[in-house]
C-alpha cells in the first residue's frame, strides 16, 4: 500500500504504524481501513473533537512494533480470575501467563488471532472507515487481541480478566489490541480490561461489544499505563432489548489518554451505566469523548464522570447523549464532577443532551471546584488536621466510584492506588482493610 | 471547664456576637436558647473553630488553655466536640472507617491505645445500641443518604465514640420526630457525667424535656440577655422570646 500523505512536520506516526507488514487474517477489513486512511490525517487542535488534546508529544516520537518478551505480572494477578485470564505483552498473546482453565462450558475467551469465529462481529461496530483515524489504524494493523463469547443464558460466575502489559526501553513501541465481546441473550458476565506498563509506548485499542436481549455485561476498564505512555481507546457497544451494559473506566496512567466510548441502545428496556474516574497529576492529560445514543423507548442510562486533577494536569470531558425521535420514556442522567487540587490544574467539561423525543426524563450537569470548606471543617472538628481532612475528602471523592466494583481484589487494589494518588496512605492504617 | 469572657465575633462585615460571658463547670448542662438569627449557632461554631468567623474581642479558656490559640482539630483532640445542625456527607468513606479514624486520632493525641479494626468493631457495636442504629449504618458512606434523623443519631454516635469533655450540640432536635428525639435525648443523657459538660443550642424547649439543662441562657442580638434555671426555658415555651426582649429593653431604658 502507499503511505498516507503527511502534513504534520516530521511526524512519523502513520508510516511507523503502517510500515510494518500487514498481519495475517481479516484481509478485507485491513484493506478497507488502509484505503480509508488514504484520506485521513492525524487530528490537530483545530479539529473540534480534538480541541483540547495536544498530540504534539505523540507526533514527535518514532515508534517501533512491540516485541514479545517476558514480564513479571505478579502484582496484576486477580485471584478471582486465576483460570479466566488472557495476558498480552507488548501486543503479543502471552500463553505462559494466560490461563483459561476455569471457563464454564461454551464460554470462549480466546486470543483473537486464533478465533476465526470473530469474523461476524469484527469491524461491524468499528467499521474500517470510522471517522476516528486511530480506529482505522487499529483495523488496518491490529496484531492480536481478545475474543469473548458467552452463550445464551450462561451466567459466568468468575470475572474474565484481560491484561495488556507494555514495556519499552530506548525505542518507543506501539501495540494495537482489538477486543470483541459477544454476550448472547440472557447471558451475564463480568469483564476486566486492564492496561499497564513501563516506559514510553503507545497503546491504540479498539473494543466492539454486542449485548443480546436481556443479557448483561459488567465492564471494568482500568487504565494504569506508564505516565510517559499514550493510550487511545475506541469502544463501540450495541445493547439489545432489556440488555444491560454497566461500565466503569478508571484512568490513573498515561501522559496522554483518550477514551471514546460510544454506546448505542437498540432495544426497549435497556439500561446503561457509563461511569468514569480520572486521577491526574504532573502533566497528564485525560480526554473522554463519549456518546450515548437512545434510539428506543423506555431505556435508562446513567453517566457519572469524575476527575481529580492536580499539578498541571488536565481533564477533558465531552459527553453527548442523544435521545432520538420515538425514544419516549427515556431516563438519562449525566453528571461531570471535577476536583481541582492546584491552581494550574485544568478541567474542560461539556455535557450535552440532544433530545428529539417527548415524555423523557433527562438531566445533566457539571461541577468544577475545590474542596468544600464546610466539609473540611466537619472533619477537622473530629480531630483530623487540615492535610488529613483534605486527603480524606479527596480519597472519598474518588473511592465513591470504586465501591460498586464487584471483584474484591480489584476493588482493594484500586482503593489502595487511589489512596496513594490522593496522599491518603497515612490514613490507610486508620481506615483499615477495606472490603 | 469553659470560661467565655466578653466574646465578640464577626462574619464578613456582620457583627454576630457582641460580648458574650459564660462560665460552664464540669457536670453542668447549659442551654443557649434564642430566636433565629440571635447568634446561637455562631457561638457554637466560634467555639469549635470554624474558619469563617473572626473573633474580634474577648477570650475563651478551656481547661485553662486559650481556645483561640488552637486549630479546630486541636480543639477536637483536646476534648471539644461539636454536634452539627447539618452534618456533612462524605462519600467513599464508610461510617465505621471514619469513626475509627477519628477515635484513633484522638487516642494518639491523648496517649491512649489505638484500636485495630477488630477491636473497634466490638467497641462500636456496643455504642450503636445507644443511639438505636442498625449495624448497616456502619458500612454506609458517612452520612450519605442518611435521613435528617439518622444524621443526628450519627452525630451522637460520634460523641459516644469520642467521649468529649465538652459537647456542643447545635440544634440537635431539628429534623427529629418524637421517637428519634426521645432516643437521641436518652443517649445524650446517658453520656452525661460529673467530669464532662454539655452545651445545648436550641430554639425550642422540647429538647430540654429529654435532656434536662441546669442552666438556661437567652441569647438575643449577640448578647446573653437573661440567664436562669430550668424554669426560664418553660417560660420561653409558654411566652415566646418577645417578652424577654421587652423586659431587656425596659431595663435598658430605666
Contacts between the chains, C-beta under 8 A, distances in Angstrom:
chain1	res1	chain2	res2	distance
A	372	B	88	7.9
A	373	B	51	6.7
A	373	B	52	7.2
A	374	B	88	6.1
A	375	B	88	4.9
A	375	B	90	6.8
A	377	B	48	7.9
A	377	B	49	7.8
A	377	B	50	5.6
A	377	B	51	6.6
A	377	B	72	6.3
A	378	B	84	6.6
A	378	B	87	7.0
A	378	B	88	4.0
A	378	B	90	7.8
A	379	B	88	7.9
A	379	B	90	7.5
A	380	B	49	7.2
A	380	B	71	7.1
A	380	B	72	4.1
A	380	B	73	4.4
A	380	B	76	6.9
A	381	B	48	5.2
A	381	B	49	7.3
A	381	B	72	5.6
A	381	B	73	7.6
A	381	B	75	7.9
A	381	B	76	5.5
A	381	B	81	7.6
A	381	B	82	5.0
A	381	B	84	7.7
A	382	B	73	8.0
A	382	B	76	5.8
A	382	B	98	7.8
A	382	B	102	4.2
A	382	B	105	7.7
A	382	B	158	6.7
A	382	B	162	7.3
A	383	B	73	5.5
A	383	B	76	4.0
A	383	B	77	4.7
A	383	B	102	5.5
A	383	B	105	4.3
A	383	B	106	5.0
A	383	B	109	7.1
A	383	B	162	7.5
A	384	B	73	5.8
A	384	B	101	7.2
A	384	B	102	7.1
A	384	B	105	6.0
A	385	B	71	7.3
A	385	B	73	4.8
A	386	B	71	7.4
A	386	B	73	7.2
A	388	B	105	7.6
A	389	B	73	7.5
A	392	B	90	7.3
A	392	B	93	6.3
A	392	B	98	8.0
A	392	B	101	7.5
A	393	B	90	6.7
A	395	B	92	6.5
A	395	B	93	7.1
A	396	B	90	5.0
A	396	B	91	5.4
A	396	B	92	3.4
A	396	B	93	4.5
A	396	B	141	7.5
A	396	B	142	7.9
A	397	B	91	7.1
A	397	B	92	6.4
A	398	B	92	6.7
A	399	B	91	7.8
A	399	B	92	3.5
A	399	B	93	7.0
A	400	B	91	3.9
A	400	B	92	3.7
A	400	B	141	7.0
A	401	B	92	7.8
A	402	B	92	7.7
A	403	B	92	6.9
A	403	B	141	7.6
A	427	B	101	6.5
A	430	B	97	7.9
A	430	B	100	6.5
A	430	B	101	4.3
A	430	B	104	5.1
A	430	B	105	7.4
A	431	B	93	7.3
A	431	B	97	4.8
A	431	B	100	7.8
A	431	B	101	6.1
A	432	B	97	6.1
A	432	B	100	6.4
A	432	B	116	7.6
A	432	B	117	4.1
A	433	B	117	6.4
A	434	B	94	7.5
A	434	B	97	6.9
